[in-house]
Amino acid sequence: MGTKDIVLKTYFRDTVRYADLWNAGVFHGKQIIRAEDLQEITPVYSKADKNAVLSRTGDFVMMQSRSGQKFAILALENQEETDYAMPARIMIQEALEYDRQIKEIARRNERAYKIYCNAEKKDGLDAVYKDAGEYLYKFRKKDFLLPAVTLVVYFGEKEWNGAKSLHEMIRWKDTQTEAEFKKLIPKYPLHFLDLSSYKHFEYFRTELRPLFELYQKRNRKDDFINYIRENESHWKMDDESWHVLDSMIDAKSIKSLIKTRDKRKGESRKMCKALDDLIEESIIKGKAESIIDLLAELGPVPEDVKKDIFSQTDTSVLQSQLKLAAHAKSIDEFCRQSQLISVNPYT
């Protein structure tokens, strides 16, 4: 479990934020979920019986209930990298949740049935099971399940290029037979929030709006600075949200940014310097990682090459190396053209 994952799980334990995340990210700003109706439950999905033992652990789950009545199970999955099996994984987790509910209902029905059988006076109207189907499977016609829904929040640097539905994971052939089968298979689309491409920040009503907007502008220095200057009220974003942003963009200088965010105009120069450092560091790190990723497609990247790339602080040099990595046919060729110190054998 990575640091970012732990930070986000802790952050969304706040029911106000969790409700805002769902209302904005899923319900397009409609206030469907209320913070006071939410409570955290275990994120472990499991099945254990004579036929199979299966367990999956999700990121975070809350139950929606009101006045003792339960309404829905709302799960959250934080993703920093593309999971190409995500639709199937979510489908399995939600199926396990439904299986858990069915077993819980069956146990409740069996207890009620035992009480009925032990009663001295038996009234047919009080019988637990009304027919053989209910008795055999312990699930009655009047029983019901709570909907289980999962929201995937993606905060990766690269564009998500994996499937967003079960249909996209299946290779369909252009035949009549395949077309008929396609009608039988549910699409099972992901409920997906991509923080790098999301457009409707106005749907958010909490500090999630400035947090996500700043995150989306993390690699655009001028946009990041202008956003803060033009939205001074967002500087009141709580410390926890600033630390979450710190974790998400891996910028050490955000700590100095936190310390200066409430300073008066006399400190504006210091604040702008902190902003400059923050964006510069984020851009440098992002370019270096992109170079490594491109080289990794050509083969294992030597540690000394990685070290040289990550030690580079000149963005113009990194941009040049990024172009070279995109067109290089081998790591050797990249090293020769970029003239890395640590790869003298290649020069």
C-alpha contacts under 8 A as a table, 3 or more apart, distances in Angstrom:
res1	aa1	res2	aa2	distance
1	M	5	D	6.53
1	M	6	I	7.02
2	G	5	D	5.28
2	G	6	I	6.45
3	T	6	I	5.20
3	T	7	V	6.15
3	T	247	S	7.62
4	K	7	V	5.08
4	K	8	L	6.16
4	K	244	V	7.97
4	K	247	S	5.83
4	K	248	M	6.21
5	D	8	L	5.29
5	D	9	K	6.18
5	D	59	D	7.99
5	D	78	N	6.70
6	I	9	K	5.17
6	I	10	T	6.22
7	V	10	T	5.26
7	V	11	Y	6.10
7	V	244	V	6.49
7	V	247	S	7.43
8	L	11	Y	4.88
8	L	12	F	6.16
8	L	78	N	7.73
8	L	244	V	7.00
9	K	12	F	5.40
9	K	13	R	6.53
9	K	59	D	6.90
9	K	60	F	6.45
10	T	13	R	5.39
10	T	14	D	7.96
11	Y	14	D	6.37
11	Y	240	E	7.53
11	Y	241	S	7.86
11	Y	244	V	7.57
12	F	15	T	6.92
12	F	17	R	6.08
12	F	18	Y	5.47
13	R	17	R	7.92
13	R	18	Y	7.10
13	R	40	E	7.36
14	D	17	R	5.52
14	D	18	Y	6.27
15	T	18	Y	4.85
15	T	19	A	5.97
15	T	35	A	4.89
15	T	36	E	7.29
15	T	38	L	6.26
15	T	39	Q	7.52
16	V	19	A	5.29
16	V	20	D	6.23
16	V	34	R	7.69
16	V	35	A	4.81
16	V	36	E	7.97
16	V	206	T	7.89
17	R	20	D	5.00
17	R	21	L	6.04
17	R	35	A	7.92
17	R	206	T	6.69
17	R	207	E	7.93
17	R	208	L	7.09
18	Y	21	L	5.07
18	Y	22	W	6.47
18	Y	35	A	7.34
19	A	22	W	5.32
19	A	23	N	6.06
19	A	33	I	5.36
19	A	34	R	5.92
19	A	35	A	5.39
19	A	38	L	7.97
20	D	23	N	5.07
20	D	24	A	5.93
20	D	33	I	7.79
20	D	204	F	6.13
20	D	205	R	6.53
20	D	206	T	6.75
20	D	208	L	7.77
21	L	24	A	5.51
21	L	25	G	5.56
21	L	26	V	7.81
21	L	204	F	7.34
21	L	208	L	7.53
22	W	25	G	5.11
22	W	26	V	5.22
22	W	27	F	6.59
22	W	33	I	7.12
22	W	151	L	7.81
23	N	26	V	5.80
23	N	27	F	4.81
23	N	28	H	6.32
23	N	29	G	5.27
23	N	30	K	5.74
23	N	31	Q	5.55
23	N	32	I	6.13
23	N	33	I	6.30
23	N	203	Y	7.71
23	N	204	F	7.72
24	A	27	F	5.75
24	A	28	H	4.94
24	A	29	G	4.47
24	A	30	K	7.19
24	A	201	F	7.85
24	A	203	Y	4.90
24	A	204	F	5.39
25	G	28	H	6.22
25	G	29	G	7.68
25	G	193	L	6.15
26	V	151	L	7.75
26	V	191	H	7.00
27	F	30	K	5.42
27	F	31	Q	7.60
27	F	32	I	7.14
28	H	203	Y	6.38
29	G	202	E	7.98
29	G	203	Y	4.41
29	G	204	F	6.85
31	Q	34	R	7.18
33	I	37	D	7.49
33	I	64	Q	7.84
34	R	37	D	5.44
34	R	38	L	7.09
35	A	38	L	5.55
37	D	63	M	7.95
37	D	64	Q	5.31
37	D	65	S	5.15
37	D	66	R	5.56
38	L	62	M	6.11
38	L	63	M	5.57
38	L	64	Q	4.74
38	L	65	S	6.50
39	Q	62	M	5.31
39	Q	63	M	5.40
39	Q	64	Q	6.78
40	E	60	F	7.96
40	E	61	V	6.04
40	E	62	M	4.29
40	E	63	M	6.33
41	I	61	V	5.76
41	I	62	M	5.46
41	I	63	M	6.62
42	T	60	F	7.70
42	T	61	V	6.57
43	P	57	T	5.80
43	P	58	G	5.02
43	P	59	D	6.28
43	P	60	F	5.41
43	P	61	V	5.31
43	P	75	A	7.86
44	V	55	S	7.09
44	V	56	R	5.89
44	V	57	T	4.39
44	V	58	G	6.10
45	Y	55	S	5.60
45	Y	56	R	4.95
45	Y	57	T	5.91
45	Y	58	G	7.36
45	Y	93	Q	6.08
45	Y	96	L	5.65
45	Y	97	E	6.03
45	Y	100	R	7.90
46	S	53	V	7.55
46	S	54	L	5.45
46	S	55	S	4.07
46	S	56	R	6.13
46	S	96	L	6.10
46	S	97	E	7.73
46	S	100	R	7.42
47	K	52	A	7.06
47	K	53	V	5.49
47	K	54	L	5.00
47	K	55	S	6.29
47	K	96	L	6.56
47	K	99	D	7.29
47	K	100	R	7.16
48	A	51	N	7.74
48	A	52	A	5.78
48	A	53	V	4.25
48	A	54	L	6.33
49	D	52	A	5.57
49	D	53	V	6.36
56	R	93	Q	6.61
58	G	61	V	7.59
58	G	75	A	7.69
58	G	76	L	7.53
58	G	77	E	6.65
58	G	93	Q	7.70
59	D	75	A	7.64
59	D	76	L	6.00
59	D	77	E	5.23
59	D	78	N	6.82
60	F	75	A	5.71
60	F	76	L	5.10
60	F	77	E	6.78
61	V	73	I	7.04
61	V	74	L	5.69
61	V	75	A	4.20
61	V	76	L	6.13
62	M	73	I	6.05
62	M	74	L	5.27
62	M	75	A	6.32
63	M	70	K	7.46
63	M	71	F	7.61
63	M	72	A	5.93
63	M	73	I	4.67
63	M	74	L	6.07
64	Q	70	K	6.04
64	Q	71	F	5.41
64	Q	72	A	5.19
64	Q	73	I	6.31
64	Q	74	L	7.35
65	S	68	G	6.40
65	S	69	Q	5.36
65	S	70	K	4.04
65	S	71	F	5.34
65	S	72	A	7.30
66	R	69	Q	5.21
66	R	70	K	6.43
66	R	71	F	7.72
70	K	146	L	7.34
71	F	146	L	6.06
71	F	147	P	7.41
72	A	146	L	5.14
72	A	147	P	5.03
72	A	148	A	6.06
72	A	149	V	7.72
73	I	146	L	6.72
73	I	147	P	6.13
73	I	148	A	4.60
73	I	149	V	6.24
74	L	148	A	6.14
74	L	149	V	5.22
74	L	150	T	5.97
74	L	151	L	7.72
75	A	148	A	7.48
75	A	149	V	6.06
75	A	150	T	4.48
75	A	151	L	6.25
76	L	150	T	5.59
76	L	151	L	5.00
76	L	152	V	6.06
76	L	153	V	7.41
77	E	150	T	7.13
77	E	151	L	6.21
77	E	152	V	4.77
77	E	153	V	6.18
78	N	152	V	6.01
78	N	153	V	4.97
78	N	154	Y	6.11
78	N	155	F	7.70
79	Q	82	T	7.10
79	Q	83	D	7.89
79	Q	152	V	7.00
79	Q	153	V	6.05
79	Q	154	Y	4.71
79	Q	155	F	6.32
79	Q	156	G	6.98
80	E	154	Y	5.90
80	E	155	F	5.24
80	E	156	G	4.25
80	E	157	E	7.67
81	E	154	Y	7.77
81	E	156	G	5.65
81	E	158	K	7.95
81	E	160	W	7.87
82	T	156	G	7.80
82	T	160	W	5.69
82	T	161	N	6.90
82	T	162	G	6.12
83	D	86	M	5.24
83	D	162	G	6.57
84	Y	162	G	4.77
84	Y	163	A	5.97
85	A	88	A	5.63
85	A	89	R	6.11
85	A	162	G	7.84
85	A	163	A	7.28
85	A	169	M	7.50
86	M	89	R	4.95
86	M	90	I	6.02
86	M	163	A	7.26
86	M	164	K	7.49
87	P	90	I	5.28
87	P	91	M	6.12
87	P	163	A	7.02
87	P	164	K	6.25
87	P	165	S	5.41
87	P	166	L	5.43
87	P	188	Y	6.92
87	P	189	P	6.88
87	P	190	L	6.15
88	A	91	M	4.94
88	A	92	I	6.18
88	A	166	L	6.33
89	R	92	I	5.18
89	R	93	Q	6.29
90	I	93	Q	5.10
90	I	94	E	6.12
90	I	150	T	7.16
91	M	94	E	5.26
91	M	95	A	6.02
91	M	188	Y	7.43
92	I	95	A	5.01
92	I	96	L	6.14
93	Q	96	L	5.12
93	Q	97	E	6.35
94	E	97	E	4.97
94	E	98	Y	6.38
94	E	148	A	5.99
94	E	149	V	7.23
94	E	150	T	7.83
95	A	98	Y	5.09
95	A	99	D	6.18
96	L	99	D	4.87
96	L	100	R	6.12
97	E	100	R	5.01
97	E	101	Q	6.35
97	E	148	A	7.10
98	Y	101	Q	5.07
98	Y	102	I	6.22
98	Y	145	L	7.04
98	Y	146	L	7.87
98	Y	148	A	7.48
99	D	102	I	5.11
99	D	103	K	6.26
100	R	103	K	5.25
100	R	104	E	6.18
101	Q	104	E	5.05
101	Q	105	I	6.16
101	Q	145	L	6.66
101	Q	146	L	7.86
102	I	105	I	5.16
102	I	106	A	6.11
102	I	139	F	7.20
102	I	145	L	7.45
103	K	106	A	4.94
103	K	107	R	6.18
104	E	107	R	5.21
104	E	108	R	6.30
105	I	108	R	5.07
105	I	109	N	6.14
105	I	138	K	7.74
105	I	139	F	6.86
105	I	143	D	7.70
106	A	109	N	5.08
106	A	110	E	6.14
106	A	137	Y	7.70
106	A	138	K	4.83
106	A	139	F	5.83
107	R	110	E	5.12
107	R	111	R	6.29
107	R	138	K	7.90
108	R	111	R	5.28
108	R	112	A	6.35
109	N	112	A	5.09
109	N	113	Y	6.06
109	N	128	V	6.94
109	N	138	K	6.39
109	N	139	F	7.58
110	E	113	Y	4.88
110	E	114	K	6.21
110	E	138	K	7.02
111	R	114	K	5.22
111	R	115	I	6.41
112	A	115	I	5.17
112	A	116	Y	6.23
112	A	128	V	6.72
113	Y	116	Y	4.98
113	Y	117	C	6.15
113	Y	127	A	7.44
113	Y	128	V	5.60
113	Y	129	Y	7.78
114	K	117	C	5.04
114	K	118	N	6.18
115	I	118	N	5.23
115	I	119	A	6.23
116	Y	119	A	5.27
116	Y	122	K	7.04
116	Y	126	D	7.51
116	Y	127	A	6.74
116	Y	128	V	7.43
117	C	122	K	7.75
119	A	122	K	6.33
122	K	126	D	7.28
122	K	127	A	7.79
123	D	126	D	5.35
123	D	127	A	6.88
124	G	127	A	5.30
127	A	130	K	6.90
129	Y	132	A	7.68
129	Y	134	E	5.47
129	Y	135	Y	5.54
129	Y	138	K	7.92
129	Y	140	R	6.85
130	K	134	E	6.56
130	K	135	Y	7.67
130	K	140	R	7.92
131	D	134	E	5.53
131	D	135	Y	6.43
132	A	135	Y	5.03
132	A	136	L	5.99
133	G	136	L	5.25
133	G	137	Y	6.16
133	G	138	K	7.93
133	G	140	R	7.93
134	E	137	Y	5.55
134	E	138	K	5.28
134	E	139	F	5.41
134	E	140	R	4.86
134	E	141	K	7.18
135	Y	138	K	5.30
135	Y	139	F	7.65
139	F	143	D	6.47
140	R	143	D	5.23
150	T	190	L	7.78
150	T	191	H	6.65
151	L	190	L	7.40
151	L	191	H	5.06
151	L	192	F	6.03
151	L	193	L	7.37
152	V	190	L	7.20
152	V	191	H	6.10
152	V	192	F	4.88
152	V	193	L	6.08
153	V	192	F	6.20
153	V	193	L	4.81
153	V	194	D	6.10
153	V	195	L	7.23
154	Y	192	F	7.48
154	Y	193	L	6.09
154	Y	194	D	4.83
154	Y	195	L	6.14
155	F	194	D	6.41
155	F	195	L	5.47
155	F	196	S	6.70
155	F	248	M	7.90
156	G	159	E	7.29
156	G	160	W	7.75
156	G	196	S	7.81
157	E	196	S	7.79
157	E	286	G	7.82
163	A	166	L	7.30
163	A	168	E	5.30
163	A	169	M	6.06
164	K	168	E	6.82
164	K	189	P	5.84
164	K	190	L	5.32
164	K	192	F	7.75
165	S	168	E	5.41
165	S	169	M	7.01
165	S	187	K	5.86
165	S	188	Y	5.37
165	S	189	P	3.98
165	S	190	L	5.75
166	L	169	M	5.24
166	L	170	I	6.89
166	L	186	P	7.54
166	L	187	K	5.36
166	L	188	Y	5.35
166	L	189	P	6.52
167	H	170	I	5.38
167	H	182	K	7.93
167	H	185	I	7.68
167	H	186	P	7.64
167	H	187	K	5.21
167	H	188	Y	7.46
168	E	171	R	7.44
172	W	178	E	6.16
172	W	179	A	7.84
172	W	182	K	7.72
173	K	178	E	5.86
173	K	179	A	7.93
174	D	178	E	6.70
174	D	179	A	7.21
175	T	178	E	5.28
175	T	179	A	6.19
176	Q	179	A	5.00
176	Q	180	E	6.28
177	T	180	E	5.24
177	T	181	F	6.36
178	E	181	F	5.04
178	E	182	K	6.02
179	A	182	K	5.06
179	A	183	K	6.64
180	E	183	K	5.36
180	E	184	L	6.97
181	F	184	L	5.19
181	F	185	I	6.70
182	K	185	I	5.44
183	K	186	P	7.63
193	L	198	Y	7.01
194	D	197	S	5.67
194	D	198	Y	5.79
195	L	198	Y	5.37
195	L	212	F	6.57
195	L	215	Y	7.60
195	L	216	Q	6.35
196	S	215	Y	7.73
196	S	216	Q	5.07
197	S	216	Q	7.56
198	Y	201	F	7.43
200	H	203	Y	5.93
201	F	204	F	5.72
201	F	209	R	5.68
201	F	212	F	7.85
201	F	213	E	7.13
202	E	205	R	7.62
202	E	209	R	7.30
204	F	207	E	7.98
204	F	208	L	6.50
204	F	209	R	5.37
205	R	208	L	7.46
205	R	209	R	6.96
206	T	209	R	6.27
207	E	210	P	5.76
207	E	211	L	6.21
207	E	234	H	7.82
207	E	237	M	5.88
207	E	238	D	7.64
207	E	241	S	7.26
208	L	211	L	4.97
208	L	212	F	5.85
208	L	241	S	7.96
209	R	212	F	5.44
209	R	213	E	6.01
210	P	213	E	5.00
210	P	214	L	5.84
210	P	234	H	6.15
210	P	237	M	7.54
211	L	214	L	5.39
211	L	215	Y	6.18
211	L	241	S	6.62
211	L	242	W	7.53
211	L	245	L	6.59
212	F	215	Y	4.93
212	F	216	Q	6.13
213	E	216	Q	5.15
213	E	217	K	6.42
214	L	217	K	5.12
214	L	218	R	6.15
214	L	224	F	6.31
214	L	227	Y	7.75
215	Y	218	R	5.05
215	Y	245	L	6.79
215	Y	248	M	7.71
215	Y	249	I	7.28
216	Q	219	N	7.71
217	K	220	R	5.22
217	K	221	K	7.42
217	K	223	D	6.23
217	K	224	F	5.29
218	R	221	K	7.09
218	R	224	F	6.52
218	R	249	I	7.18
218	R	279	I	6.56
218	R	282	S	6.84
218	R	283	I	7.76
219	N	279	I	6.64
219	N	282	S	6.51
219	N	283	I	5.38
219	N	286	G	7.80
220	R	223	D	5.48
220	R	224	F	6.08
220	R	279	I	7.45
220	R	283	I	7.98
221	K	224	F	5.21
221	K	225	I	6.30
221	K	276	D	7.35
221	K	279	I	5.40
221	K	280	E	7.37
222	D	225	I	5.27
222	D	226	N	5.98
223	D	226	N	5.16
223	D	227	Y	5.94
224	F	227	Y	5.27
224	F	228	I	6.61
224	F	279	I	7.75
225	I	228	I	5.37
225	I	229	R	6.27
225	I	272	C	7.77
225	I	275	L	6.63
225	I	276	D	7.97
226	N	229	R	5.02
226	N	230	E	5.91
227	Y	230	E	5.25
227	Y	231	N	5.94
228	I	231	N	5.12
228	I	232	E	6.01
228	I	234	H	7.16
228	I	235	W	7.18
229	R	232	E	5.92
231	N	234	H	5.66
231	N	235	W	7.56
232	E	235	W	5.46
232	E	236	K	7.84
233	S	236	K	5.77
234	H	237	M	5.48
235	W	261	R	6.08
235	W	262	D	7.09
236	K	262	D	7.69
237	M	241	S	6.48
237	M	242	W	7.07
238	D	241	S	5.50
238	D	242	W	6.64
239	D	242	W	5.07
239	D	243	H	6.23
239	D	258	I	7.38
240	E	243	H	5.11
240	E	244	V	6.19
241	S	244	V	4.97
241	S	245	L	6.25
242	W	245	L	5.04
242	W	246	D	6.14
242	W	254	I	7.88
242	W	258	I	6.88
243	H	246	D	4.75
243	H	247	S	6.22
243	H	255	K	7.92
244	V	247	S	5.06
244	V	248	M	6.15
245	L	248	M	5.03
245	L	249	I	6.18
246	D	249	I	5.62
246	D	250	D	5.66
246	D	251	A	5.81
246	D	252	K	7.16
246	D	254	I	5.97
246	D	255	K	7.57
247	S	250	D	5.22
247	S	251	A	7.54
249	I	282	S	6.61
250	D	282	S	7.09
251	A	254	I	5.84
251	A	278	L	5.94
251	A	281	E	6.17
251	A	282	S	5.83
252	K	255	K	6.21
252	K	278	L	7.33
252	K	281	E	7.98
253	S	256	S	5.47
253	S	257	L	6.53
253	S	274	A	6.49
253	S	277	D	6.17
253	S	278	L	5.12
253	S	281	E	7.78
254	I	257	L	4.62
254	I	258	I	6.16
254	I	274	A	7.23
254	I	275	L	7.75
254	I	278	L	5.81
255	K	258	I	5.15
255	K	259	K	6.56
256	S	259	K	5.09
256	S	260	T	6.36
256	S	274	A	6.26
257	L	260	T	5.25
257	L	261	R	5.93
257	L	271	M	6.52
257	L	274	A	5.36
257	L	275	L	6.62
257	L	278	L	7.87
258	I	261	R	5.40
259	K	262	D	7.42
260	T	263	K	5.35
260	T	267	E	7.47
260	T	270	K	7.43
260	T	271	M	5.72
261	R	271	M	6.82
263	K	266	G	7.56
263	K	267	E	5.70
263	K	268	S	7.36
264	R	267	E	5.63
264	R	268	S	6.89
265	K	268	S	4.94
266	G	269	R	7.44
267	E	270	K	5.33
267	E	271	M	6.26
268	S	271	M	4.91
268	S	272	C	6.07
269	R	272	C	5.16
269	R	273	K	6.19
270	K	273	K	5.07
270	K	274	A	6.27
271	M	274	A	5.06
271	M	275	L	6.23
272	C	275	L	4.89
272	C	276	D	6.05
273	K	276	D	4.98
273	K	277	D	6.13
274	A	277	D	5.10
274	A	278	L	6.06
275	L	278	L	5.01
275	L	279	I	6.23
276	D	279	I	5.39
276	D	280	E	5.95
277	D	280	E	5.11
277	D	281	E	5.95
278	L	281	E	5.36
278	L	282	S	6.23
279	I	282	S	5.05
279	I	283	I	6.03
280	E	283	I	5.20
280	E	284	I	6.09
281	E	284	I	5.19
281	E	285	K	6.13
282	S	285	K	5.26
282	S	286	G	6.04
283	I	286	G	5.08
283	I	287	K	6.14
283	I	315	T	7.74
284	I	287	K	5.33
284	I	288	A	6.17
284	I	313	T	6.44
284	I	314	D	7.74
284	I	315	T	6.09
284	I	318	L	7.51
285	K	288	A	5.17
285	K	289	E	6.15
285	K	310	F	7.26
286	G	289	E	5.22
286	G	290	S	6.18
287	K	290	S	5.04
287	K	291	I	6.25
287	K	315	T	7.99
287	K	318	L	6.41
287	K	319	Q	7.08
287	K	322	L	7.07
288	A	291	I	5.17
288	A	292	I	6.38
288	A	309	I	6.04
288	A	310	F	5.78
288	A	318	L	6.75
288	A	322	L	7.96
289	E	292	I	5.10
289	E	293	D	6.14
289	E	310	F	7.98
290	S	293	D	5.05
290	S	294	L	6.25
290	S	322	L	7.22
291	I	294	L	5.23
291	I	295	L	6.23
291	I	309	I	7.98
291	I	321	Q	7.08
291	I	322	L	5.25
291	I	325	A	6.10
291	I	326	A	7.94
292	I	295	L	5.12
292	I	296	A	6.02
292	I	301	V	7.36
292	I	306	K	6.90
293	D	296	A	5.07
293	D	297	E	6.73
294	L	297	E	5.48
294	L	298	L	7.32
294	L	325	A	6.01
294	L	326	A	6.28
295	L	298	L	5.29
295	L	299	G	6.77
295	L	300	P	7.87
295	L	301	V	6.57
295	L	325	A	6.10
295	L	330	S	7.83
295	L	331	I	6.28
296	A	299	G	5.09
296	A	300	P	5.71
296	A	301	V	5.89
298	L	329	K	7.25
298	L	330	S	5.80
298	L	331	I	6.48
299	G	330	S	7.87
299	G	331	I	7.31
301	V	305	V	6.78
301	V	306	K	6.87
301	V	331	I	7.38
302	P	305	V	5.32
302	P	306	K	6.49
303	E	306	K	5.04
303	E	307	K	6.11
304	D	307	K	4.95
304	D	308	D	6.23
304	D	342	S	6.06
304	D	343	V	7.77
305	V	308	D	5.20
305	V	309	I	6.26
305	V	335	C	8.00
305	V	340	L	7.38
305	V	342	S	6.59
305	V	343	V	7.20
306	K	309	I	5.16
306	K	310	F	6.13
307	K	310	F	5.29
307	K	311	S	6.04
308	D	311	S	5.15
308	D	312	Q	6.46
308	D	340	L	6.89
308	D	341	I	7.47
308	D	342	S	6.97
309	I	312	Q	5.44
309	I	318	L	7.77
310	F	313	T	7.87
312	Q	315	T	7.96
312	Q	317	V	7.71
312	Q	318	L	7.09
313	T	318	L	7.81
314	D	317	V	5.40
314	D	318	L	6.40
315	T	318	L	4.95
315	T	319	Q	6.01
316	S	319	Q	5.05
316	S	320	S	6.27
317	V	320	S	5.09
317	V	321	Q	6.20
318	L	321	Q	4.95
318	L	322	L	6.00
319	Q	322	L	4.97
319	Q	323	K	6.47
320	S	323	K	5.30
320	S	324	L	6.37
321	Q	324	L	4.93
321	Q	325	A	6.04
321	Q	338	S	6.26
322	L	325	A	5.13
322	L	326	A	6.24
323	K	326	A	5.14
323	K	327	H	6.55
324	L	327	H	5.38
324	L	328	A	5.77
324	L	334	F	6.19
324	L	337	Q	7.41
324	L	338	S	7.40
325	A	328	A	5.19
325	A	334	F	6.04
328	A	331	I	7.10
328	A	333	E	6.07
328	A	334	F	5.58
329	K	333	E	6.64
329	K	334	F	7.83
330	S	333	E	5.22
330	S	334	F	6.47
331	I	334	F	5.03
331	I	335	C	6.19
332	D	335	C	5.12
332	D	336	R	6.25
332	D	346	Y	6.37
333	E	336	R	5.21
333	E	337	Q	6.21
334	F	337	Q	5.27
334	F	338	S	5.96
335	C	338	S	5.26
335	C	339	Q	5.74
335	C	340	L	5.79
335	C	343	V	6.58
335	C	346	Y	6.53
335	C	347	T	7.54
336	R	339	Q	5.19
336	R	340	L	7.31
336	R	343	V	7.96
336	R	346	Y	5.49
336	R	347	T	5.06
339	Q	343	V	7.64
339	Q	344	N	7.95
339	Q	347	T	6.63
340	L	343	V	5.68
340	L	344	N	7.33
341	I	344	N	6.09
343	V	346	Y	5.63
343	V	347	T	7.05
344	N	347	T	5.16
